[in-house]
Amino acid sequence: MREMKMKTPVQMTDDLAHFIKETREDTAFPHESLYVDLLEQWKVLSRYQLAYADKESKRLYNAYWNSMARWYEVFNNERNHLLEPTAVPSEDLMDFYAGLIEDLMNHVLDLVPPSPHSTIIKLTDFRVLLSNELQKITQLDLGIQGPIDFAMIMDYWKMLGESLDRESIK
């Protein structure tokens, strides 16, 4: 197991990219792999220039990356088991998990302040970037995910929601 110390967003992004290449997960089509979709999200969000951010963008940025650091810890601990074949539970159970994920996802989407349509949007507004990236990851095809992927997807939305709740973002 790899030693776990707090990694920066760029380090987590690089490590996830290495995992994807190493496991050939990069052959998946768009929205078939949580890891590929998340890598795309991290690439965009890790390039954000925090130095130019306003107070709300900084809070949202920190809440997002704190939750992703927690998710990364789980990912790092489970990385050797993530792509192992596992028996798929009953369809009812998979539907139940998909429903839970949808509830968690909707909760997070409700917490991220929407982009103001009637005002000028600053390029330094993190909520615009985050909102766009979250909309993309909602397209992940839950119908083809395995049990471990479902758990990782649930953790993603749950940890993100908890972090945003803690920061009282909105």
PyMOL commands that set and color helices and strands:
alter all, ss='L'
color gray80, all
select helices_A, chain A and resi 9-23+25-27+34-46+50-52+55-78+91-111+126-137+142-144+147-167
alter helices_A, ss='H'
color red, helices_A
deselect
rebuild
show_as cartoon
